[in-house]
Amino acid sequence: MASLQFTPLSTCTQPSLPDVKLFRCRKPLSVRCATGNSSSPSVTTGDDFDAKVFRHNLTRSDNYNRKGFGHKKETLELMNQEYTSDIIKTLKENNNKYTWGNVTVKLAEAYGFCWGVERAVQIAYEARKQFPDDNIWITNEIIHNPTVNKRLEEMEVKDIPVENGEKQFVDTTCPWVSKVWNSVEKHKKGDYTSIIHGKYSHEETVATASFAGKYVIVKNMDEATYVCDYILGGKLNGSSSTKEAFLEKFKYAVSKGFDPDTDLVKAGVANQTTMLKGETEEIGKLVERTMMSKYGVENATEHFISFNTICDATQERQDAMYKLVDEKMDLMLVVGGWNSSNTSHLQEIPEDRGIPSYWIDSVERVGPGNFIAYKTMHGELVEKENWLPKGPVTIGITSGASTPDKAVEDVLLRVFEIKREESLQVA
């Protein structure tokens, strides 16, 4: 999720307007928030940039808001009009299973908009209502969903230009992400290196790393095993080798000046909130066992620290998907932004079970005819003809935490249309 910012911009055709900036979880931009206003934070980025100090000063400034503007009821009503679905309502009223013609749909028990995403979008809508005539800027996408992002563009919420001026900051960061930041700050305070389970280029992980002291980012269990094998001098499974090889392997995923020989003596585990819950837990257990093995059980707490930073919404959607793939179905549809990490992990579950699964970001990927363009869990784009089998079909469906119900409905309506055309051809 991102944040909103209002800033004055001058043009040759109109007077400068106050601006609003919406921001979320990316490392703060180099920005001067005001001219001559001591209550507004003024920062620059660089080697001496302290994310904790920036965050502290920003959240205590007069032009900072993360609670909205008192328009919650009206904006939620508008969002319900734009994003809810009669098809999803029918499914929920029928134990998440319903048949339309020869198409049976099974909906995951937990899916779609999570609380943090709904809150972020709702605050963005509130900002536009509060400042109807002002420029509104986002530092990055509020959520990873093309449907919602297009709607925000229509509301003239735009990418931020880097310019000086007075700004009102509206923070839409999910509290679960803030919880991770607090955890890595505790690692830093205790001189623990943060082992962050995440994707080093993902904006949430970039932000988390900016709050850490020393860190190494591991994408999966294999990379975590490599790190732990290095800690144990190659005695875990022999996957690691030299210090130079370590630094080459993680050259984009370690803090500046990182030395694996001295910076892995004390370690704490944190995670990108959208990673697989089970894998994060296993990485934490592995690091803990590694420290016990190297320094003794009695000394483990001096070398390992961990806090629960797994997002409830991510966990619930993954658990629901595991339950859904145990049921009988012909194929799975996963609806969510192609740059959405939590959605990629939902796609991973049916793929691992060998279930034909199609991850699409919008209805535009389906058709014309019985054609689909989808991505695999690894991000490979695949185009396929005749992806829907002939005759009666049972489809499992879920959606990522940034996906509104209306986007799922649009996809199902296209599926129904394809099957109706098939019936007419047979007749």
C-alpha positions as CSV (number, residue, x, y, z in Angstrom):
1,M,0.0,0.0,0.0
2,A,1.1,3.5,-0.6
3,S,0.6,7.0,0.8
4,L,-0.9,10.2,-0.5
5,Q,0.7,13.6,-0.5
6,F,-0.7,17.1,-1.3
7,T,1.9,19.6,-2.6
8,P,1.7,23.0,-4.2
9,L,2.6,22.9,-7.9
10,S,2.9,26.0,-10.1
11,T,1.8,26.0,-13.7
12,C,1.6,28.7,-16.3
13,T,-2.2,28.4,-16.5
14,Q,-3.4,28.2,-12.9
15,P,-2.4,29.2,-9.4
16,S,-0.4,26.7,-7.3
17,L,-2.6,24.3,-5.4
18,P,-1.9,22.6,-2.0
19,D,-0.9,19.0,-2.5
20,V,-1.6,15.8,-0.7
21,K,0.7,12.8,-0.7
22,L,-0.4,9.3,-0.1
23,F,2.5,7.0,0.9
24,R,2.8,3.4,2.0
25,C,5.7,1.1,2.6
26,R,8.5,2.2,0.3
27,K,11.7,3.8,1.7
28,P,11.0,7.5,2.1
29,L,11.8,9.8,-0.8
30,S,14.3,12.6,-0.5
31,V,11.8,15.5,0.0
32,R,11.6,18.9,1.7
33,C,8.1,19.0,3.1
34,A,7.7,22.8,3.5
35,T,9.5,26.0,3.3
36,G,9.9,27.9,6.5
37,N,7.5,25.6,8.5
38,S,9.3,24.1,11.4
39,S,6.5,21.6,12.1
40,S,7.1,19.8,8.8
41,P,9.9,17.2,8.4
42,S,12.8,18.1,6.1
43,V,14.9,15.1,5.1
44,T,17.4,13.9,2.6
45,T,18.5,10.4,1.8
46,G,22.0,9.1,1.8
47,D,24.5,7.1,3.8
48,D,23.6,8.9,7.0
49,F,19.8,8.6,6.4
50,D,18.1,7.3,9.5
51,A,14.7,5.8,8.6
52,K,13.6,5.6,12.2
53,V,14.3,9.3,12.8
54,F,12.5,10.2,9.6
55,R,9.5,8.2,10.6
56,H,9.5,9.6,14.1
57,N,9.6,13.2,12.9
58,L,7.1,12.7,10.1
59,T,4.4,11.0,12.2
60,R,4.6,13.8,14.8
61,S,4.4,16.7,12.3
62,D,1.3,18.8,11.9
63,N,0.7,17.8,8.3
64,Y,0.6,14.0,8.9
65,N,-2.5,11.9,9.0
66,R,-3.1,8.2,9.1
67,K,-6.6,8.1,10.6
68,G,-8.7,9.6,7.9
69,F,-10.8,12.8,7.8
70,G,-14.2,11.7,9.2
71,H,-15.7,10.6,5.9
72,K,-15.5,6.8,6.5
73,K,-19.2,6.1,6.2
74,E,-19.6,7.9,2.8
75,T,-16.4,6.5,1.3
76,L,-17.2,2.9,2.4
77,E,-20.6,3.2,0.7
78,L,-19.0,4.4,-2.5
79,M,-16.4,1.6,-2.4
80,N,-19.3,-1.0,-1.8
81,Q,-21.0,0.4,-4.9
82,E,-17.8,0.1,-7.0
83,Y,-16.2,-3.1,-5.7
84,T,-18.8,-5.5,-4.4
85,S,-20.3,-8.4,-6.4
86,D,-23.7,-10.1,-6.5
87,I,-22.0,-13.3,-7.7
88,I,-19.7,-13.4,-4.6
89,K,-22.8,-12.6,-2.5
90,T,-24.6,-15.6,-3.9
91,L,-21.6,-17.9,-3.3
92,K,-21.3,-16.8,0.3
93,E,-25.0,-17.3,0.9
94,N,-24.6,-20.9,-0.4
95,N,-21.7,-22.2,1.6
96,N,-19.2,-20.8,-1.0
97,K,-20.4,-23.2,-3.8
98,Y,-23.0,-22.5,-6.5
99,T,-23.8,-23.7,-10.0
100,W,-24.7,-21.5,-12.9
101,G,-25.7,-23.6,-16.0
102,N,-22.9,-26.2,-16.4
103,V,-20.4,-24.2,-14.4
104,T,-19.9,-25.0,-10.7
105,V,-17.9,-22.5,-8.8
106,K,-16.1,-23.1,-5.4
107,L,-14.9,-20.0,-3.6
108,A,-12.1,-20.1,-1.1
109,E,-13.3,-19.4,2.5
110,A,-10.9,-16.4,2.8
111,Y,-10.2,-14.3,-0.3
112,G,-9.9,-10.8,-1.6
113,F,-9.6,-7.5,0.1
114,C,-8.0,-7.8,3.5
115,W,-8.5,-5.2,6.3
116,G,-5.3,-3.4,5.6
117,V,-6.0,-3.0,1.9
118,E,-9.6,-1.9,2.5
119,R,-8.3,0.6,5.0
120,A,-5.7,2.0,2.6
121,V,-8.1,2.4,-0.3
122,Q,-10.8,3.9,2.0
123,I,-8.3,6.5,3.4
124,A,-7.3,7.4,-0.2
125,Y,-11.0,7.9,-1.0
126,E,-11.3,10.0,2.1
127,A,-8.4,12.2,1.1
128,R,-10.0,12.9,-2.2
129,K,-13.3,13.8,-0.5
130,Q,-11.5,16.0,2.0
131,F,-9.4,17.8,-0.6
132,P,-11.6,17.7,-3.7
133,D,-9.7,20.5,-5.6
134,D,-6.2,19.7,-4.6
135,N,-3.4,17.7,-6.3
136,I,-3.1,14.3,-4.8
137,W,0.1,12.3,-5.3
138,I,1.1,8.7,-4.4
139,T,4.7,7.7,-3.8
140,N,4.0,4.2,-5.2
141,E,0.9,2.0,-5.9
142,I,-1.4,2.0,-2.9
143,I,-2.2,-1.7,-3.6
144,H,-1.2,-4.1,-6.3
145,N,-4.4,-4.3,-8.3
146,P,-5.0,-2.8,-11.7
147,T,-8.7,-2.3,-11.2
148,V,-8.3,-0.2,-8.1
149,N,-5.3,1.6,-9.5
150,K,-7.2,2.6,-12.6
151,R,-10.0,3.9,-10.5
152,L,-7.6,6.1,-8.5
153,E,-6.2,7.4,-11.7
154,E,-9.7,8.4,-12.7
155,M,-9.9,10.3,-9.4
156,E,-6.7,12.1,-10.4
157,V,-4.5,10.5,-7.8
158,K,-1.1,10.7,-9.6
159,D,2.5,9.6,-9.2
160,I,4.4,12.2,-7.2
161,P,6.9,14.6,-8.8
162,V,9.9,15.5,-6.7
163,E,9.3,19.1,-5.9
164,N,9.5,21.3,-2.8
165,G,6.5,22.9,-1.2
166,E,4.0,22.5,1.6
167,K,2.6,19.0,1.8
168,Q,-0.1,17.1,3.8
169,F,0.9,13.5,4.3
170,V,-1.7,10.7,4.5
171,D,-0.2,7.4,5.6
172,T,-1.9,4.3,4.3
173,T,0.7,1.8,5.5
174,C,-0.8,-1.4,6.8
175,P,-0.3,-1.8,10.6
176,W,1.0,-5.3,10.0
177,V,3.9,-3.8,7.9
178,S,4.6,-1.3,10.6
179,K,4.8,-4.2,13.1
180,V,7.6,-5.7,11.0
181,W,9.5,-2.4,11.0
182,N,9.2,-2.3,14.8
183,S,10.7,-5.8,14.9
184,V,13.8,-5.0,12.8
185,E,14.3,-1.8,14.8
186,K,14.5,-4.1,17.9
187,H,17.0,-6.3,16.1
188,K,19.1,-3.2,15.3
189,K,18.9,-1.9,18.9
190,G,20.1,-5.3,20.2
191,D,22.9,-5.5,17.5
192,Y,21.2,-8.5,15.8
193,T,21.4,-8.8,12.1
194,S,18.0,-9.1,10.5
195,I,17.4,-12.1,8.3
196,I,14.5,-10.9,6.3
197,H,12.3,-13.5,4.5
198,G,11.2,-11.7,1.4
199,K,12.0,-10.6,-2.1
200,Y,14.8,-8.0,-2.1
201,S,13.2,-5.9,-4.9
202,H,9.7,-5.8,-3.4
203,E,8.9,-2.4,-2.1
204,E,7.7,-3.7,1.3
205,T,11.0,-5.5,1.8
206,V,13.0,-2.4,0.6
207,A,11.2,-0.4,3.3
208,T,11.8,-3.0,6.0
209,A,15.5,-3.2,5.1
210,S,15.7,0.6,5.5
211,F,14.6,0.3,9.1
212,A,17.1,-2.5,9.8
213,G,20.7,-2.2,10.8
214,K,22.6,-5.1,9.3
215,Y,20.5,-7.4,7.2
216,V,20.5,-10.2,4.6
217,I,17.3,-10.9,2.6
218,V,16.5,-14.6,1.8
219,K,13.8,-15.4,-0.8
220,N,13.1,-19.0,0.3
221,M,14.2,-21.9,2.4
222,D,17.0,-22.8,0.0
223,E,18.6,-19.4,0.5
224,A,18.0,-19.5,4.3
225,T,19.7,-22.9,4.3
226,Y,22.7,-21.5,2.4
227,V,23.0,-18.7,5.1
228,C,22.8,-21.2,7.9
229,D,25.2,-23.5,6.3
230,Y,27.7,-20.7,6.1
231,I,27.2,-19.9,9.8
232,L,28.0,-23.5,10.6
233,G,31.1,-23.5,8.3
234,G,29.6,-25.8,5.7
235,K,28.5,-28.5,8.2
236,L,24.7,-28.2,7.6
237,N,24.5,-29.4,4.0
238,G,27.6,-28.1,2.4
239,S,25.7,-25.7,0.1
240,S,27.8,-22.6,1.0
241,S,31.4,-22.0,0.2
242,T,33.6,-18.9,0.5
243,K,32.9,-15.4,1.8
244,E,33.3,-14.1,-1.7
245,A,30.7,-16.5,-3.0
246,F,28.3,-15.5,-0.2
247,L,28.6,-11.8,-1.1
248,E,28.2,-12.5,-4.8
249,K,25.0,-14.6,-4.2
250,F,23.4,-11.9,-2.0
251,K,25.0,-8.9,-3.6
252,Y,21.6,-7.2,-4.0
253,A,20.2,-8.5,-0.7
254,V,22.6,-7.4,2.1
255,S,23.2,-4.2,3.9
256,K,26.2,-2.0,2.9
257,G,29.5,-3.3,4.2
258,F,27.9,-6.7,5.2
259,D,30.5,-9.2,6.4
260,P,29.0,-12.7,6.8
261,D,31.9,-13.7,9.1
262,T,31.1,-11.1,11.7
263,D,27.5,-10.1,11.0
264,L,25.9,-13.5,11.4
265,V,27.0,-14.0,15.0
266,K,23.6,-12.7,16.3
267,A,20.5,-12.8,14.1
268,G,16.8,-12.1,14.2
269,V,14.1,-13.2,11.7
270,A,11.5,-10.9,10.1
271,N,9.4,-11.3,7.0
272,Q,7.7,-9.6,4.1
273,T,4.1,-10.0,5.3
274,T,2.9,-11.6,2.1
275,M,5.3,-14.5,2.1
276,L,4.2,-18.1,2.8
277,K,3.5,-18.4,6.5
278,G,4.8,-22.0,6.8
279,E,8.1,-21.1,5.1
280,T,8.7,-18.1,7.3
281,E,8.1,-20.3,10.4
282,E,10.5,-23.0,9.0
283,I,13.2,-20.4,8.4
284,G,12.9,-19.1,11.9
285,K,13.2,-22.6,13.3
286,L,16.2,-23.3,11.1
287,V,18.0,-20.2,12.2
288,E,17.3,-20.9,15.9
289,R,18.6,-24.5,15.5
290,T,21.6,-23.2,13.7
291,M,22.5,-20.9,16.6
292,M,21.9,-23.7,19.1
293,S,24.2,-25.9,17.2
294,K,27.0,-23.3,16.9
295,Y,26.8,-21.7,20.4
296,G,25.0,-24.2,22.5
297,V,21.4,-24.4,23.7
298,E,22.1,-22.5,26.8
299,N,23.4,-19.5,24.8
300,A,20.9,-19.5,22.0
301,T,18.9,-16.5,23.2
302,E,22.1,-14.4,23.1
303,H,22.4,-15.2,19.4
304,F,18.8,-15.5,18.1
305,I,15.7,-13.4,18.5
306,S,12.3,-13.6,16.8
307,F,9.0,-11.9,16.8
308,N,5.7,-13.0,15.2
309,T,5.3,-10.7,12.2
310,I,3.2,-13.0,10.0
311,C,0.1,-11.1,8.6
312,D,-3.2,-12.7,9.7
313,A,-4.8,-11.9,6.3
314,T,-2.1,-13.6,4.3
315,Q,-2.2,-16.6,6.6
316,E,-6.0,-16.9,6.3
317,R,-6.0,-16.8,2.5
318,Q,-3.2,-19.4,2.3
319,D,-5.0,-21.7,4.7
320,A,-8.2,-21.3,2.8
321,M,-6.4,-22.2,-0.5
322,Y,-4.9,-25.3,1.1
323,K,-8.4,-26.4,2.1
324,L,-9.9,-25.6,-1.3
325,V,-7.3,-27.6,-3.3
326,D,-8.3,-30.7,-1.3
327,E,-11.7,-30.6,-3.0
328,K,-12.5,-32.0,-6.4
329,M,-12.3,-29.5,-9.2
330,D,-11.2,-29.3,-12.9
331,L,-9.1,-26.1,-12.6
332,M,-8.3,-23.1,-10.4
333,L,-8.6,-19.4,-11.1
334,V,-6.5,-17.0,-9.0
335,V,-7.4,-13.3,-9.5
336,G,-4.9,-10.7,-8.4
337,G,-2.3,-8.2,-9.6
338,W,0.7,-9.7,-11.4
339,N,3.0,-7.7,-9.1
340,S,1.2,-9.0,-6.0
341,S,3.4,-11.1,-3.9
342,N,0.6,-12.6,-1.8
343,T,-1.3,-13.6,-4.9
344,S,1.8,-15.3,-6.4
345,H,1.9,-17.5,-3.3
346,L,-1.8,-18.4,-3.7
347,Q,-1.0,-19.5,-7.2
348,E,1.9,-21.6,-5.8
349,I,-0.4,-23.8,-3.8
350,P,-2.5,-25.4,-6.6
351,E,0.5,-25.6,-8.9
352,D,2.4,-27.6,-6.3
353,R,-0.7,-30.0,-6.2
354,G,-0.7,-30.4,-10.0
355,I,-4.0,-28.6,-10.4
356,P,-4.4,-26.6,-13.6
357,S,-4.3,-23.0,-12.2
358,Y,-4.5,-19.7,-14.0
359,W,-3.3,-16.5,-12.3
360,I,-4.8,-13.5,-14.1
361,D,-4.8,-9.8,-13.0
362,S,-8.1,-8.9,-14.7
363,V,-10.9,-10.0,-17.0
364,E,-9.0,-8.6,-19.9
365,R,-6.7,-11.7,-19.9
366,V,-9.7,-14.0,-20.8
367,G,-10.8,-14.1,-24.4
368,P,-11.5,-13.6,-27.2
369,G,-13.1,-17.0,-27.2
370,N,-11.7,-19.8,-25.1
371,F,-8.3,-18.2,-24.7
372,I,-6.4,-17.1,-21.6
373,A,-3.2,-15.3,-20.9
374,Y,-2.0,-16.1,-17.4
375,K,1.1,-16.2,-15.2
376,T,2.6,-19.1,-13.3
377,M,3.9,-18.8,-9.7
378,H,7.3,-17.9,-11.1
379,G,5.9,-15.0,-13.2
380,E,6.2,-16.7,-16.6
381,L,3.5,-15.4,-19.0
382,V,1.7,-18.2,-20.7
383,E,-1.0,-18.0,-23.5
384,K,-3.4,-20.9,-23.9
385,E,-6.2,-21.8,-26.2
386,N,-9.1,-24.0,-25.1
387,W,-8.2,-23.6,-21.4
388,L,-11.8,-24.3,-20.4
389,P,-12.7,-28.0,-20.9
390,K,-15.9,-28.8,-22.7
391,G,-19.1,-29.8,-20.9
392,P,-19.8,-29.4,-17.2
393,V,-16.8,-27.9,-15.3
394,T,-16.0,-27.3,-11.7
395,I,-13.8,-24.2,-11.0
396,G,-12.1,-23.2,-7.8
397,I,-11.5,-19.5,-7.4
398,T,-9.7,-17.2,-5.0
399,S,-8.3,-13.7,-5.1
400,G,-5.4,-11.8,-3.6
401,A,-5.6,-9.5,-0.7
402,S,-5.7,-6.4,-3.0
403,T,-8.4,-7.7,-5.3
404,P,-12.0,-6.4,-5.1
405,D,-14.9,-8.8,-5.4
406,K,-16.0,-7.0,-8.6
407,A,-12.8,-8.1,-10.4
408,V,-13.6,-11.7,-9.5
409,E,-17.2,-11.3,-10.7
410,D,-16.0,-9.9,-14.1
411,V,-13.8,-13.0,-14.6
412,L,-16.6,-15.4,-13.8
413,L,-19.1,-13.6,-16.1
414,R,-16.6,-14.0,-18.9
415,V,-16.3,-17.7,-18.1
416,F,-20.1,-18.1,-18.1
417,E,-20.2,-16.3,-21.5
418,I,-17.6,-18.7,-23.0
419,K,-19.6,-21.7,-21.7
420,R,-22.9,-20.3,-23.1
421,E,-21.3,-19.9,-26.5
422,E,-20.1,-23.5,-26.3
423,S,-23.7,-24.6,-25.6
424,L,-25.0,-22.7,-28.5
425,Q,-22.5,-24.3,-30.9
426,V,-23.4,-27.7,-29.7
427,A,-27.1,-27.0,-30.1
